[in-house]
Amino acid sequence: KTNLTLFCMLLWNAPSDVGLCFLQAEFSEINLASYVNTGCMVDMQVNKGGTRVVRSFKPDFVLIRQHAYSMVPGEDFRNLVIGLHFGAVASINSLFSIYNFCSKPWVFSQMIKLYHSLGPEKFPLNEQTFYANHTQMVTSPSYPVVVKMGHAHAGMGKIKVENQQDFQDITSVVALAGTYATTEPFVQSKYDIRIQKIGNNYKAYMRTSISGNWKANTGSAMLEQIAMTDRYRMWVDSCSEMFGGLDICAVKAVHGKDGNDYIIEVMDSSMPLIGEHVEEDKQLITELVINKMAQVLLGVSTPQPSSVKVDSALPPPLPPSRPRVHPSEPDRPPPLPARPSSLVPSLPKSQSLTNTFTETLRGNVTDDEAKAETIRSLRQSFASLFSD
């Protein structure tokens, strides 16, 4: 299974014979109802021995790693996000921000505020035009442009338009789709930049297209981790303050052949994990979730890790060969020195995710040692689930 599109439910109010449970499912596998006094109740389809059965439970915390909305038919799960928020379920990222990220132009409007407050030098946002519908799409200031229809993401619904005639053809497609659209100048890309933030951990990557596709995330591409600069950190820190704060987010930018950077997008907790440190990022997310759960549900404050320890008992993989930086490319970000990836020790897959400290969770916990033991058990159980 991939952890890129999983909807993971973490339960504390489990039945007395269950204790603490960690469950994961996709949005399409659950349904729910929320009440003012009793909160949220979820029904999840579970496969047992080839038979689909429904399991009901009351979640207390949720980590959302799946897009909550797509224009693809049958992939609009905003009703479930509303239901979880209605039931006051705690989460990473916040359910308020998850719902706001269901519209790319809505998120871009927050980036425009940063552009005006920080200035184009510090926050070089790519200029974008919004059209509420196709009727206003009469002409574009210059060509080529990229037209994005509705909530276009992951390379879908994006078209490069070279001239006015093609622009009018795309306008008719937007009319049939019955949605809003945006246009932005096409940037001759030298490489793409992605700056991600998980808690207090930062990473920067450079992706260069090999196949020649104008979408660097389509076709073959070369990915390389690069040094985190103050400029990159300022970008992602500024964006992480959107919608009350983002625990997990990433900023995407294009470095043009003209030597300039153009910020094009912000991603939330549904962002894919990339590069050679995916296992480390999974562990960072695990620590982030455990710390947030301890804070929200136990009232225990623990510092957010900026890195995770390497298990010295496990041999590190050989680092991939890195492309050489040509002296004639001074604007190419410096690569990080080669170093082994941090590894996450996997627990036995047969290990039960049910723990025996139900009373500790349900009672009025006042003993610091009991709280610490609870957090250790949480960390061990969730790490086992997330590494599966």
N, C-alpha and C positions, 0 to 999 in steps of 0.2 A: 504493500500500500504506500501511496505517497502522502506526505504531510502537507502538501501544497494546497489541497482543497478539502481539508477535513474540518468538520464542525464538531468540536470536542466539548462535551459536557462534563463538568466536575461536580460531583454531588457530595453534599455533607449531610443533608437531611434524609439519609437512607433508612430503609426499614430496619428494625432492631436486629434481624437475623442477617443483615448484610454489612452493616458498618459503613465504611467509607468506600465509595465507588467512583471510578473514572470511566466514563463512556464516551465514545466518539461515533459520529455519524455524519452523513451529508444532509444538507437541508431537505433534499427530496425524500429522506427517510423518516422525517419527523412531522408531527402536528402538535398543536398546543392550544390551551385555553388559559386565560389569566383572570384572576379575581382580585377585588379590592382587599379583602381580608386574608385570603389564603395564598395569594401569590400565583405563581405560574406552575401549571401541570403539563408535562410533556408526554406524548405517546411516541415511542420509537419502534420501528420495525426491526426485528432481530431475526437472523437466520439460525435456526436450531435444527441440526440434522436434516437440512434440506427443506425444512418447513418454515414459513414466515409467520412469526408470532409477534404480538404487540406487547411492549413493556412500558408501563407507566411509572413515572417518577417525578419528583419535585427538585429541579436544579437550583443550586445556590450560586454557582459561578460558571462562566462560560468563556472559552477562548474560541474566537471565530477566525478560521484560516481559509474560508471559502468566500468567493464573491457573493454578496447578498443579492445582487441584481445584474442581470444580463438581458439584452434585447432579444436573445434567442428565445423562441417560444418555450414556455414551461420552466424558465429559469429566473423568474421574478419571485424572490423570497422575502421581499420587504415586509410582508404581513407577519412573518415569523420574528423578524427583528422588532417590529412594533409590539408583538405579543410578549417577548422577553422583557422589553423595556416597561411595558404595562405592568408586568409582574415583578418589577424592581429587582431583576437578576443582575448581580455584579458581573463585570466582564473586563477583558482585555481584547482589543481596545474598547473604549466605552461604546455602548449601544447607540448613544447619541451621535458619536462620530461615524459609526458604521452606517447609520441611516443617511447621514450627510454625504458620505462617499458614494452613494448610489446615483450620483449625477456628476459626471466629469466637469461640465461647465460650472456647476455650483462650487466644486472644489477650486476650480481655476479662479473664481471670483475672490476667493480667499488669498490666492497667490497674487492677484492684482493689488490687494491691500498691502501686501508685503513689498511689492514692487514700488508702490508710491511712498511707503514709509521709509524704506531702506535706500531707495534710489536704484537706477539702472546699473550703476557700477558694482554695487554690492549684491544686487539680486537681478541678474540679467534675464528677465522673463521674455520668452518668445512672444511676439505680439499676436494676439488672437482676436477674431471677430465672431460675435455670436449672432445667429439668426433664429428668431423664435419659430419660424416656419419657412417654407420654400419661397413665399411670395416676395420676400425682401432680397433674395439672392439674385440680384440683377447683374452685378459685375463685381470683380475683385480688383483691388488696387494694383496688384502686380502678379505676374506668373513666373515660375510655377508656384502653386499653393497646395496645401494638404487639406482636404475636406474630411471632417469627421462627423459622421451621422449619429445623432443621439448620444447615448452612453457607450461610445465606442471604446473598447479596451482590448488588450492582448493582441494588438495587430488587426483586429476585425473592425469593419466599418470605416476604414481609413483609405482614402483614395488620393493619389497624387494627380493633379490636374495641370496640364501644360499650357492651355490656351482658353480663350473665351468660349469657343464652340464646345469644347469638352466640359467646361464649367456649366454651361446650360444643360448639357446632357445629364450631368450629375444632379442638377437642380430637379429634374423630373423624377429621378430616383428618390430624392429626399421627399418629394411630394407624395409618392406612393407609400413611402415608409411612414408618413404622417408624424414626423418628429422634428425636433429642433436640430440645428447643425452649427458647426463652427468651421472657420477657415483660419489658417496660419501660414505664413511664408515658409516655403520649403527651404531647408538649410542644407547646403552641400556638406555632408557630414564627413569628418575625418575619423571620428570615433564617438561612441556614446559613453556617457558617464552615469554611474549609479552610486549614490551615497546612501547607505542604510544605517538606521539607528535602532538597536534593540536594547531598551533600557538605557544604560550609560555606555553601551558598547557601540563603536563606530567602525564602519568598513567602507572603503571606496573601491570601485571596480571600473575598468575600462573595457569596452567591447568594440571590437573592430570587425566589420563585415568582411567575410572572405568570398561569399557567393556574389557580392555586388548588388544585392537587393537593397533598395533604398530604406527598407525597414530593417534595421540592424538586428532585431529580434526574430527575423524570419530568415530561414536558410542557415548556411554555415557561418559561424562567427568565432572569433578568437577572444576569449575572456581572460583578463589579467587583473589581479589585485594591485592597486596603486596606493601610494602614500596618502594618508588623510591630511589635508591642509586646513588651515584656519578658515579659508574661504569656503571649502566644502562643508566644514563643521557648522559654519554660520548659516548656510543654506538649510541644512536638515534641522538644525536647532530651531530656526525661525518657523519652519513648516510644522514641526512637532507641537507647536503651541495652538494649532488649529482646533476648533471645536472643543475647547476645554482641555486639550492635551492628548497627544498620541503616544502610547507606550511603545508601539512598533510602527515604523514608517520608513519610507525611502524617497529620495528625490532623483528624478531622471533628467538628464540634460544632454545636449548635443554639442560637441566641440566642432565648430565649422572649419572648413578649409581656409576661411578668412582669419582664423586665429581667435575667434570670439566664442564664448560659451553662451548657450541658449537653454534656459530651464524650460522644460515642456510639461512636466507631470509630477504629481505626488502620489505615492501609493500608501495604503494603510496596512493593517495587520494581515490582509489577504495576499500580501506581496510574496512572490516565489522566492525561495532561498537558492542562491547561486554560488558558484565558485567552489574552491577546494576546502572551504571551512563550513560546509553545510551542517556537519555533525556538531561542530562548536556552536553554530547558531541555534540549532535545536535545543542544546543544553542551556543556552542563554535564555531562550523563550521559556524553558522549563523553570529556571530559577526566577524569572520575572513573574510567572504565573503563581508559583509557590509563595513568593514574597507578598504579592498582591492579595492572595487568598488569606494569608496570615494576618495581614493588616486589616482587611475588610471584615473577616469572619472571626478572628481571634483577638484583634486589637493589638497585635504584635508588630512592631516596626523593625524591619530588617533592611540593611543597605542593599541597593541594587548592584549586582556584580558587573564590573566593566570587562571582565574576562572570565574564562573558566579554566580550571586546572587540567593538565594533561595527565592521563593515567600512564605512569612510567612502566607499568607492567605490560602495556600493549605497544607493539612496535609501530612507529609512525610509518605511513605510506611514503613511497618515494615522491618527492615534489615533482610536479609536471615541468617539462621544459618550458622556459619562458622566452618569448621573442626578444631579440636584441634591439636596443634602442639605437637608431641610426643618428649619427652626429648632426645630420642635416635637419633633424626634427626637434628643435629646441622647445616647442610648445607641447611636446608629448609629456604627460605626467610621469614622474619617476616611479618605476616599479618598486615594490617593497622587497627587501632582501629575502631570498628564499629561506623558508623555515618550515619545519614539520607542522602539519595540521594538528590542531587540538582534537583529541578523540573523546568520544563518550562511551564509557564501558556499558555494554548491553547486559541487562539482567536476563536470566533464563526466561524464555517465552512462556514456560509453564507456571511461572510464579503468579500467585493469585494477586489480583488488584484489590481484594477485600481485606481490610485491616481490622484489628480487634480493639480499637480504642474509641468505640462509639460513645461511651459514657464521657470520655474526656472532651469530645466535641460537643456533646449535647448539654453537659453540665456547665456550671458556672466556673470556668477555669480560672484559677487565681495563681496556681503554682507555676513559676517560671520554668522549672525543669520539665513539667508535664507539657507545657506549651512547646518547648524546644523539641521534645520527643515527638510531638504531633507534627511539627514542621519537618523533622527528619523523615518521618514515615511518609508524609505527603510527597516530599522530594523524591524518595526512592520509588514510590508507586507511579508517580506521574512520569518520571524519567523512563521507567520500563514501558509504559504505554506509548510515549512519544517516540521512542527509538524503535518501536515495532514497525 
